[in-house]
Amino acid sequence: MSTTQRIENELSQVAPRLRHARQKKGISLEELAVETGISKSTLSRLESGQRRPSLELLLPVVAALGVPFDEIVRSPRIEDPRVTPRETRTDGRILTRLSASRGEPQAFKITIPATEREPVLRTHPGYEWIYVLDGRLRLILGDHDIVMGPGEVAEFDTKNPHWFGSTGTAPVEIVSLFGKHGERMHVRARTRPASA
């Protein structure tokens, strides 16, 4: 389940939790409206899920009901981030899927045998990022014929004629990120501000 789905799931639980907390305290909607200054119709729509909960509405209601805020609004549960790698074999290559979701980009560890050294250039929509883990990778991209070693990185638009494989001396291991829609890969993490 994605973060957005987990958030939506938690938000959908706010309305029944509010209704339950109010009924448990034995307070009517009219009494709660007087106590909070929020109209009865707004409170009713909030409890039925017809109105999205906001802090401006929830804080006075929670205070009037005398319940902890986290009894009404809970943080979405963070799932175990570990991925169980799934291995497949294609044309002699061992592909280990490193992505749990089917979304993009997709991450793979690819082991290419030493015997796969005959270039067959191809094109397709997408964008690929390659990091060499072990061995020597031969990459042909348009007019470029490059040999890359461990720690080297390449990225390219897969609409350009390309092929990558072994140099023929030994197997090569790479990590590949691939997106079908031709988008460049972006890291969506924020750095923490330096402490003063």
N, C-alpha and C positions, 0 to 999 in steps of 0.2 A: 504494500500500500504506500503510495507517495505521501510526501509531507502535506501537500494540499488536501488529499483525501482524508488524512488523519485529522487535520484541522477542521474540515467540514463535518466529519463524524463527531468530533467533540462539540462543535457549535450546535449541532442538531440535538445534543443532549441537554443543552442549557434550559430550553423551554420546559421539559418535564421535570427537571430538577427544581426550577423555580416554583412550579405549581405544587410539587410535593412538599417543598419547604414551607410554603404559605399555608397549605392545608394542615400540615403537621402542627403548625403554631396556632391553628384555629382562627386565622385572620381572613376576613372577606376581602374581595377586590376593592370594595368601597372604602374599607378601613385603611387598606394599603395605599390607596390613592390619596386619602387625606394625609397620611403619615409622610408620604414621599413627595407630594405635590405633582405627581405624574397622573395623567388622566386614567380613569378606569378602562377606557377603550384601548389605550396604549398598553396598559398592563395586561389586558386580556389578549391582545395580539402578541405580546411578548411571550406569554405563557403558552399560546397555541402554536408558536413558531412562525406566525405570519409577519413578525417584525424581527429584524436582525438585532441581536443583543449588542449594545455598545456600553462603554464604561459609564457614560453619562446616565444611562438608564439603570445599569446593574448596581453601581455603587450605592445609590440611595435605597434601592430595594433590599440589598443584602444587609445594609445598616439597619433598616427598619425591621427586617426579619430577625436580626441578631444571629446570623449564621456566618461562618467563615466563607470568604470569597471563593476559596478553592473547593468548597463543597458544591458550588454552583458551576464554576468554570475550572476545568482541570487542564493541565498541560497535555498535549498529545503525547502518547507513549512513544518513545524512541525505540525503534526495533533494532535487533542485533545487526550490526553493519557488516558482519562477515559474509562472504560469498562462498558458496560451495562450487569450486571450479568444475566445469563439465567439459570433458575431452572428447573430440571427434577427430577422425582421420579423413583427409581429403587429398587425393592425388599425392600420397606419400607424406604430406605435411600433417603434423599434429597440431590441431587448434584447441587451445584451452580457453573457454569463455571465462572472462574475468568480470563480466557485468551481470548483475542479478536481474535487472529490468530489461525489457525488450526495447526501451527507448533509445535515443541516440545521445551521444556517440556510444558505440559498442567497443569494448576493450577485449583484446585477445592476447594471449602469449602464443606465439607460433614457433614451432620447431621445424626447420626446413632441412631435409637430409642433404648430405654432400652430393648425392647423385642428381639433385635438381639444380642443374646449372645451364640448361639450354633456354635462352630467352624466348618467350612468346608474349609479345607486347599486346596489351588490351586497353580499352577505355570503357568507362562507365561513370554515371553520375556519382559524385561524392567527394570527400576530402579525407586524406589519410595522413596520420602522424605515426612515425616508426622510430623506436628506440632499440638499439642493438644491445642485447644483454651479453651474448657470448658468441664467439666465432667471427667470421668475416662475411658480410652481406654484400652482394652485388646488386646495385639498383640502377636500372636503366629508365630514364625519364626523358622522353623526347630525344634531344641530341646528347644528353649527359649519360655517361657510363661511369659510375662511381663505385668504389669499394669502401665500405664503412666497417669500422671495428667497434668493440665494446665501448659504450658510453656516447656514441655518436647518434645524432638525431636528424631525421629528415621529415619534411611535411610537404604535401603536394596535392593539387587538384587532380582527381582521378579521371577527369575528362581528357587529360593529356595522356598520350600513349606511354604505358609504363609496364615494368616487370621487376620483381625482386626475387632473389634466390641465393643459393650458396655460390661461393667462388669455386667450389669443387674440391677444396682441400679437406673440409670437415663440415659437420652440421653447423647450423647457425640458429640462435634463439633470439627472437625479437619480441617486443611488446608493440602492438598495433592498436591505435584508436581510429575508428572509422565512422563517418557519418554519411548517410546516403544522400542527404539534401545539399551537399556541397558547403556546409557551414564549417567555418574554422572552429577548432576546439578551444573552449574558453574555460578557465578555472574560475569558479564562482565562489571563491572563499575570500573573506575579508581579513586583512592583517590587523593585528591588535595595535593600537596606538602605543608609541614608546612611552614608558612611564617617566615622569619628570623627576 
